[in-house]
């Protein structure tokens, strides 16, 4: 337990530092690419590159979990499909692409399913065709589909930053990540301090109701504190945003816990000491991304 906590306290800040450094470079790249022909600059370069690095690793871990139930997605097809969805979200910032955005999105999703079916047809086998196709499509939707919203959140237009109207601010991604991770941190330390009542003992025995309440409270405070000057929202909307996104992030963590329980493994891999695998790190923010996109649109 002490070793796990030490690893979390060591690698957690390092990952956050690297992430915020990458997001700063993402914002800098937007400034560097501004021209008279394209004054907003190209948005989301850093976020897209990050996801293109971690999603193949996440696909491998997800395929390992699926294999426990004899569901074997085609990894190459799943990685290509997730990559295409990332590029699709990145390209939605360009007006020329927006005309075909909906049709091209449908083409990618249907193409993944048809390519998975063709993979079985090429070897003249129908056995397990359904589970191969279903596993491949689910992998793409779980990783690439949710990542689409994280990139789209970065390139979305119509936001304000520090009172100035801009197109797609990096701080919106930062706020989502902070609310999700502050929920994890608050839940962890509150649960260790006063946690008595198990949240879902058959699924995640380490989580408690007290820890969840502490995590959501911290996310609400963080959201209320950051919203007025970071994303130009009233403090109470920021608090509501923090609580909702923090709670949804916890659902994402429980969703992966269910898959790990089914696969009878503790972590998706041992890639990151103290945290497990890539899926153990990105599951919460990925699931929170589409809801954050909706909330920012409504607010």
Secondary structure by P-SEA (a helix, b strand, c coil): caaaaaaaaaaaaaaaaaaaaaaaaaaaaaaaaccccccccccaaaaaaaaaaaaaaaaaaaaaaaaaaccccaaaaaaaaaaaaaaaaaaccccccccaaaaaaaaaaaaaaaaaaaaaaaaccccaaaaaaaaaaaaaaaaaaaaaaaaaaaaccccccccccccccaaaaaaaaaaaaaaaaaaaaaaaccccccccccccccccaaaaaaaaaaaaaaaaacccccccccaaaaaaaaaaaaaaaaaaaaaaaaaaaaacccccccccccccccccccaaaaaaaaaaaaaaaac
